Amino acid sequence: MPRPPHPTDDLDSSPADEALSADAPDDGAILDDIDEQIAARIDRYLAGFNARLLHSYESVAIEVSGEVAGHAGTRHPFRLVPDRGVLARIGKWRKLKPAQRLELVRERLNDDTLAELVAGIGAFVSDIENRAKAAGLDADDFLGALTVGRELASRRFRVAEDRLAEAIHRKQQTTHAEAALRSVPLARYPESFELAAGMRRKFIAILGPTNSGKTHQAMEALALADSGVYLAPLRLLALENYERLVERDVPVSLVTGEERRLTEGATHVASTIEMLDTTREVDIAVIDEIQMLEDLDRGAAWTAAVCGVPAHTVYLLGALAARPAIEALAKRLGCPLQVTTLQRKSPLEMEPNAVGNLGKLKRGDALIAFSRRDVLDWSAQAAKAGLKVAAIYGNLSPEVRRAQAQRFREGDADVVVATDAIGMGLNMPIRRVVFTTAKKYDGISEDILPAWLAHQIAGRAGRYGIHEAGHVAGFDDHTHRQIARLMKTHADDLPKRGFFVTPSLHQLESIAQATREQSLAKLLNLFTRNIDLSDDFFLPGNLDEQIERAQYLDTLRLTLAQRFTFSLVPISTRVASLESAWRSWAQKVANQRACYLSEDIESFERTKYPLQTAEDACKKYSAYAWLGYRLPDFFPDAEAAVEIARETSERVDRMLAAANGGKAGGHHRGPQRGGKHGERGGQDSRGGHLRSRRVARR
């Protein structure tokens, strides 16, 4: 049986080959004819392999067409340039003699190289089919990338693989979203607090402006109850009401993120709201500053407390504007609600004129600024004017804020200069609140204060029983007019829906089980974007910072629970020294190493800004203590950290007193960011007890 024609049959020898190899005369017509013959023979040769010659602006290549068999008898066409199919760049190709071109084509495409190409394409197609089938996808959607032509096989393989990977990713996202939707139905969020959901609870809302006696009424009821819990927005408030209960001989414990004062046989607990124990049933719970429900960053803690505190009677204390939100929550939870509204016990009056200059400040005045730098600058100017000053701002630890407030209360300071940190949790005998500005930077832009915040700060003036009335003013005429307008503006009511919720570890574990996803960042994103929003009564809170932290933590060999804990550490990763400490602790835990503070204590007295460094040190030791209560095996010096934080806070207080004309003495040299005066020496006392603890452990 004769064999079928083969593309190389007419290429063994020809007159053209002989003419090219002989010493023929340089006859242009003959050579042109020979070139055309060779070109025609190359075309016929390539056609025998179902191939053709491609000319681009850069190179000459061979393109091969065909098809390969797939699974279950499927056929998949291709048009590709083999990786060895690029013959030469255009310039080099033109310099080759016709016979050399023919030889190069023969070398690059022949029976062996074609078989190798088809085998490679077949293996690739089989792999794509298998992966697509496993993902429930149609392989044809991706293998079409092999029929475009004019491109290298390896490049088109990557295109097909990328398209498949993207499709698998999209499908996984959809599948994960559906699984997350089923595993965390926010419409049933209150039911996740099983103990509270099974109780018959009653809500009592006591609403009114600052200085109306809200807290007094609720704390009286709490003190008389057989058991109870007070939930505060700040550690400082938790401490104040803990001490109030102690003075009433109520057996009470203090529980905050950074500190524990546990009393044996305690029937009551005073704690920060994030530390709510949803497994301990009590008679009465007091939730303070209920208007914080609207706060994007922390509002979820108030949502959780209202839904989950297992108390027979729940007192909700806050501003009048919170009433619609409270009524909506009570209705959703099926709890009866009693609302009591109170009026200020002393009048609040806007002064007719601005203060004008520091010389007109009076004993008992509070000067309000809205940044740490401005507080320190105004404090420096007031001290230079001969006034003794207390300073209060958010970066200070609760202990320092309390000590500074105590200096003002006891008359060691004539005036207090403060941020809006004064608006919550500090009871001081302020006669007049003076705003240095009516604008505040909110992290994005500087804008006019919201009416509720202006009211809350101004309301600190005129403490009942100390002053007959409270007074409010602006420092300059423009600010005075703006504050006067804000004081007449009604604060907007809180919305009746859209209460913020953040995921618990249990909820994230449910999503992880449903989706098989282990990345904390991806789990948080799944919660934020895909949980069941139903009627938008509950909404995901702001998880941006937590997700950013999670992206780093996911690179470490930590359990999901450990990563979740580290993502919530109350420490600013925007401060380089604090971020460094946080990362170092996480890395040590990932390496199964304990973190000892005695290896971690630094001096701050000789730094460029000792006050700033000391403030950051307070936060660092508090964060260590926070971790110590959650991961005690890795952070064994939690109690020592509390002591060091307290001792460092005392040093900060003395620095502020010295800089602002207090008893500690020293002369203030003018406005300095962070201050210039720190105490020298004393490093042996800082952490000396830590060294003794380490010796004892050895």
Secondary structure as UniProt FT lines:
FT   TURN            7..8
FT   HELIX           9..11
FT   HELIX           15..21
FT   HELIX           28..48
FT   TURN            49..50
FT   STRAND          51..55
FT   STRAND          59..69
FT   HELIX           71..73
FT   STRAND          75..81
FT   TURN            83..84
FT   STRAND          86..89
FT   HELIX           90..95
FT   HELIX           98..108
FT   HELIX           111..134
FT   TURN            135..136
FT   HELIX           140..143
FT   HELIX           144..147
FT   HELIX           153..183
FT   HELIX           186..192
FT   HELIX           194..197
FT   STRAND          202..207
FT   TURN            210..211
FT   HELIX           214..224
FT   STRAND          228..232
FT   HELIX           235..247
FT   TURN            248..249
FT   STRAND          252..255
FT   STRAND          260..261
FT   TURN            264..265
FT   STRAND          268..272
FT   HELIX           273..275
FT   TURN            278..279
FT   STRAND          282..287
FT   HELIX           290..294
FT   TURN            296..298
FT   HELIX           299..308
FT   STRAND          311..318
FT   HELIX           320..322
FT   HELIX           323..333
FT   STRAND          337..341
FT   STRAND          348..350
FT   HELIX           358..360
FT   TURN            363..364
FT   STRAND          365..368
FT   HELIX           372..384
FT   TURN            385..386
FT   STRAND          389..392
FT   TURN            394..395
FT   HELIX           398..409
FT   TURN            410..411
FT   STRAND          415..418
FT   HELIX           420..423
FT   STRAND          432..435
FT   STRAND          439..441
FT   STRAND          446..448
FT   HELIX           451..458
FT   TURN            459..460
FT   TURN            464..466
FT   STRAND          470..474
FT   HELIX           477..487
FT   STRAND          499..501
FT   HELIX           505..515
FT   HELIX           520..530
FT   TURN            534..535
FT   STRAND          538..540
FT   HELIX           544..553
FT   TURN            554..555
FT   HELIX           560..567
FT   TURN            573..574
FT   HELIX           576..590
FT   TURN            591..592
FT   HELIX           597..599
FT   TURN            605..606
FT   HELIX           610..630
FT   TURN            632..634
FT   TURN            636..637
FT   HELIX           638..659
FT   TURN            660..661
FT   TURN            663..664
FT   TURN            673..674
FT   TURN            683..687
FT   HELIX           688..697
//
